[in-house]
Each structure stands twice: as structure tokens, then as C-alpha cells.
Amino acid sequence: MNDITFFQRFESDIVAGRKTITLRDVSESHFIPGQQLRVGRYEDDVYFCTIEVVSVTPVALEKLTDEHARQENMTLPELKEVIGEIYPGLTELYAIVFRLLTKSDKRVL
Ligand SMILES: CC(=O)Nc1ccn([C@H]2C[C@H](O)[C@@H](CO)O2)c(=O)n1
């Protein structure tokens, strides 16, 4: 059973450590710093890594910065486009900062 999913197209960035945040809606704002989460692919729920939650912080869409985009391994316009596709019309988000603990069965930290 996985605790959080990501679209498959983000898997390689996550396991390479290039993507270290995710922006989610209120339904996924309940994670707690220090919590370890099994991560699966949204499309098939196949587990691919475990992450540790570093922080969960509310952020308005209009307050997103180049730093958020860098942590997503995107440009700010790309990030806003992705968010608009996933969460149309949503303006209140939660930035979940995480670090990679293991990928599949291999410990990385
Ligand atoms: C079900 C669901 O919402 N899944 C999501 C939501 C977001 N992401 C990624 C896409 C972007 O990189 C950030 C910002 O939303 O988080 C995702 O992979 N899967």
C-alpha cells in the first residue's frame, strides 16, 4: 500500500533527487515532517521509492517562486501550467518538501 502517488513522468526526477517538492491540494496536506512515505506511480500504483517529509507549508498559487520551480526541476511557467492541468482553478496549495530515503529496495541515504 502506497501513501502518496506521483505521475509516472516524474519518477526519474524523484529517484535522481532532482525533484524535492510537490504541490498538492488540501486533501494531501495532512503529512507530518519526519513521516516516511511509500511512493507509487499514479497510473499503476507500483511502488518506486520511499521519501521522508521535511515540511508541509501552505502556499498560494500567486506566491510560487522560481525556487519552488527549481525544486520541482521545472521553470515557473512550466510548474504553473502543470498545476493548472492537475488542479484547475485551485489557488491554495501545500508545498510538501521531501528527501529521498530509498529507491525500490536500495537505500540511498
Ligand atoms: C493524484 C494527484 O494529484 N497526483 C499528483 C499531483 C501532483 N503531482 C506533481 C506534479 C508536479 O510536479 C507537482 C505539483 O503539483 O506534483 C503528481 O505527480 N501527482
The ligand as an SDF file (V2000), in Angstrom:
LIG
                    3D

 19 20  0  0  0  0  0  0  0  0999 V2000
   -3.4730   12.4920   -7.8550 C   0  0  0  0  0  0  0  0  0  0  0  0
   -2.5470   13.6690   -7.8960 C   0  0  0  0  0  0  0  0  0  0  0  0
   -2.9160   14.7910   -7.6270 O   0  0  0  0  0  0  0  0  0  0  0  0
   -1.2860   13.4120   -8.2440 N   0  0  0  0  0  0  0  0  0  0  0  0
   -0.2400   14.2760   -8.4110 C   0  0  0  0  0  0  0  0  0  0  0  0
   -0.2780   15.6150   -8.0810 C   0  0  0  0  0  0  0  0  0  0  0  0
    0.8600   16.3580   -8.3030 C   0  0  0  0  0  0  0  0  0  0  0  0
    1.9390   15.7720   -8.8370 N   0  0  0  0  0  0  0  0  0  0  0  0
    3.1410   16.5540   -9.1020 C   0  0  0  0  0  0  0  0  0  0  0  0
    3.0760   17.3230  -10.3610 C   0  0  0  0  0  0  0  0  0  0  0  0
    4.0070   18.4740  -10.0620 C   0  0  0  0  0  0  0  0  0  0  0  0
    5.3460   18.0970  -10.1940 O   0  0  0  0  0  0  0  0  0  0  0  0
    3.7820   18.7240   -8.6260 C   0  0  0  0  0  0  0  0  0  0  0  0
    2.8560   19.8740   -8.3850 C   0  0  0  0  0  0  0  0  0  0  0  0
    1.5480   19.5190   -8.3280 O   0  0  0  0  0  0  0  0  0  0  0  0
    3.3410   17.4930   -8.0700 O   0  0  0  0  0  0  0  0  0  0  0  0
    1.9570   14.4570   -9.1490 C   0  0  0  0  0  0  0  0  0  0  0  0
    2.9640   13.9100   -9.6420 O   0  0  0  0  0  0  0  0  0  0  0  0
    0.8630   13.7250   -8.9320 N   0  0  0  0  0  0  0  0  0  0  0  0
  1  2  1  0
  2  3  2  0
  2  4  1  0
  4  5  1  0
  5  6  1  0
  5 19  2  0
  6  7  2  0
  7  8  1  0
  8  9  1  0
  8 17  1  0
  9 10  1  0
  9 16  1  0
 10 11  1  0
 11 12  1  0
 11 13  1  0
 13 14  1  0
 13 16  1  0
 14 15  1  0
 17 18  2  0
 17 19  1  0
M  END
$$$$
